């Protein structure tokens, strides 16, 4: 049986990289940034096996790596951890930055 979609905002597949600051340590895989699977105004799905100490509800700092060596930092709350993926929800006060990130990710297509 399929799980009903509960997201407020539609997610879009993207080709972005992100470095996640988790408790003062940067989370990467094999010394490379992590991959962003999908992105919306509300959050993102990340290809990432979180460290054992990571917990749902915790806040992380995310540095999205954009074109031309630019980056955009956002704070997010971990909402899901399973099967090599993490789901995060962007903190509400950053809506303008989230919209900028969405525009930048679509311009790279």
C-alpha positions as CSV (number, residue, x, y, z in Angstrom):
1,X,0.0,0.0,0.0
2,X,1.4,3.4,-0.9
3,X,1.9,6.1,1.7
4,X,-0.3,9.2,1.2
5,X,1.6,12.4,0.3
6,X,1.6,14.7,3.4
7,X,3.9,17.5,2.2
8,X,2.6,21.1,2.0
9,X,5.0,21.9,-0.9
10,X,5.8,19.9,-4.0
11,X,9.3,18.6,-4.1
12,X,11.5,18.9,-7.2
13,X,14.4,16.7,-8.1
14,X,17.6,18.7,-8.1
15,X,21.3,18.2,-8.7
16,X,22.9,20.1,-5.8
17,X,25.6,19.3,-3.2
18,X,25.4,20.3,0.4
19,X,27.7,20.2,3.4
20,X,25.9,19.7,6.7
21,X,27.3,21.0,9.9
22,X,26.2,18.5,12.5
23,X,27.3,19.4,16.1
24,X,30.4,21.3,14.9
25,X,31.5,18.6,12.5
26,X,30.8,18.7,8.8
27,X,29.0,15.7,7.4
28,X,30.3,14.5,4.1
29,X,30.7,11.2,2.3
30,X,34.2,10.2,1.2
31,X,35.4,13.8,1.6
32,X,32.7,15.0,-0.9
33,X,29.6,17.1,-0.2
34,X,26.4,15.2,0.2
35,X,23.8,14.9,-2.5
36,X,20.5,16.7,-2.4
37,X,17.8,14.4,-3.8
38,X,14.9,16.8,-3.8
39,X,14.0,20.3,-2.7
40,X,10.9,22.3,-1.9
41,X,9.9,25.5,-0.1
42,X,9.5,23.5,3.1
43,X,12.5,21.2,3.1
44,X,14.8,18.8,1.3
45,X,15.7,15.2,1.0
46,X,19.4,14.4,1.3
47,X,21.3,11.2,0.4
48,X,23.0,10.8,3.7
49,X,23.4,8.2,6.4
50,X,23.4,10.3,9.5
51,X,25.8,9.6,12.3
52,X,24.4,7.4,15.1
53,X,24.3,10.4,17.4
54,X,22.0,12.4,15.0
55,X,18.3,12.5,16.1
56,X,15.0,13.6,14.6
57,X,14.2,17.0,15.9
58,X,17.8,18.3,15.9
59,X,18.7,21.5,14.1
60,X,21.6,21.5,11.5
61,X,23.3,24.1,9.4
62,X,23.3,23.3,5.7
63,X,25.6,25.0,3.1
64,X,24.2,24.4,-0.4
65,X,26.9,24.6,-3.0
66,X,25.8,26.6,-6.1
67,X,27.3,27.5,-9.4
68,X,30.3,29.8,-9.7
69,X,31.6,28.8,-6.3
70,X,28.7,30.4,-4.5
71,X,26.9,28.9,-1.6
72,X,23.8,29.5,0.5
73,X,23.5,28.6,4.2
74,X,20.2,27.6,5.7
75,X,19.2,26.1,9.1
76,X,17.0,23.0,9.1
77,X,15.4,20.6,11.5
78,X,15.9,16.9,10.9
79,X,12.4,15.3,10.4
80,X,13.2,11.9,9.1
81,X,16.1,9.5,9.1
82,X,15.9,6.2,7.2
83,X,17.6,4.0,4.6
84,X,20.5,6.3,3.7
85,X,18.4,9.4,3.5
86,X,17.6,12.3,5.7
87,X,14.6,14.6,5.4
88,X,14.9,18.1,6.7
89,X,12.5,21.0,7.2
90,X,13.8,24.5,6.7
91,X,13.2,26.9,9.6
92,X,10.3,29.3,8.8
93,X,12.2,32.6,9.2
94,X,14.3,31.9,6.2
95,X,11.6,31.9,3.5
96,X,13.4,34.4,1.3
97,X,16.6,32.4,1.3
98,X,14.7,29.2,0.5
99,X,13.1,30.9,-2.5
100,X,16.5,32.1,-3.6
101,X,17.8,28.5,-3.3
102,X,14.9,27.2,-5.4
103,X,15.5,29.8,-8.1
104,X,19.3,29.0,-8.2
105,X,18.7,25.2,-8.3
106,X,16.2,25.6,-11.3
107,X,18.6,27.9,-13.2
108,X,21.2,25.1,-13.2
109,X,18.9,22.8,-15.2
